Amino acid sequence: MKKFKIILSLFWTMFKIGLFTFGGGYAMIAIIERELVEKKEWLTHDEFMDVVAIAESSPGPLAINSSTFIGYKLAGVLGSIFATLAVCIPSFVIIFVISLFFDAFIQIEWVGYAFQGIRACVAYLILSAGIKMFKHLKKNFFNLALFVAAGIVMILFTIFSVNFSSIFYVLIGGGIGLVVYLIGLIVKRDKSKDATEKGGNE
């Protein structure tokens, strides 16, 4: 019964997120964080950052990957199924209805102005999500150096019109993180070995 309530609450929460969020996965990040971390307290900020990292580095849309992962964490396989369906249903229905009348729909003047306003709000939502994630990012040398380096590279590539997929930033960042982690393990093991040998000699 408790699991059923969690699934029902999860379904309704993800349905609301899917229904009232414009701009795709990145724009959804701030809304998902507010609903699941701040209101429901189903995830901590660190867990949410991990969810975003996993969802971004996995194939598929960010919002769907996040929903699937969060659903599984809270209620297992059923939770992941219902969370994924809930976040997909609103956009599927809306896009399907719009596609039936797209030509007539897009020619309406007030619709064009509405889209301009929506684009501005989407830009704000994405920026807001980025700022929130940066605030909760662990401020160590490695993270800050990687953040600055990625920002500089993105700006330079944009200025010089270099075609470089955003997925490569994620993969390279993950690869660098693994290399640094492995180096840290080796250094720690060597220090531990030296300390053991030094203690044995004494």
C-alpha positions, 0 to 999 in steps of 0.5 A: 500500500505504501509503495502504491502511494509512492508510485501514485505521488510520483506519477502525479508529480512527474505528470505535472512536470511534463505538463507545465515545463517548456523547453525540454530537459535542460529547462526541466532541471530547475523544476525537477529539483524544486519538486523532488529535492526541495518540496518532496525531499525524495532526493538530496542535492548531491543525489540530484546532481548525480542523477543529472550527470547519469541522465546526461551521460546516457543516450536519450532525452535528459528529462526521460532519463532522469524520470526513469532513474528517479522512479527506479530509486523510489519505487523500483521497476514499476516506479521507473515505468510510471515516472517515465510515462508520466513525464512523456504523456503530456508532451506527446498528447500536446505535440500530437494535437498541434501536429494535426493543425500545425499549418493553421496553428503556426499562422496565427499571429498571437501564437508567434508572439507567445512562442517568442515569450516562451523562448525567453522564459526557456532561456531563463529556466536553463540559466537558472538550472545552471546557476543552481547546479553550480551552487551545489557543485563541490568547489574543489580545484579539479571541479572549478578547473574543469568548469572553467576549461569547458567554458573557455573551450565552448566560447572559443569553439562558438567564436570560431564556428567549430562543430563540436557536439556537446556529448563530447564535453560530457564524455571528456569530462567523465574520462578526465574524472576517471583518470584523476580518480585512478591517479588518486587511488594509486597515490593513496595506495603508494602512500599507504604502502610507504607508511606500512614499510616505514612502520615495519622498519621501525 
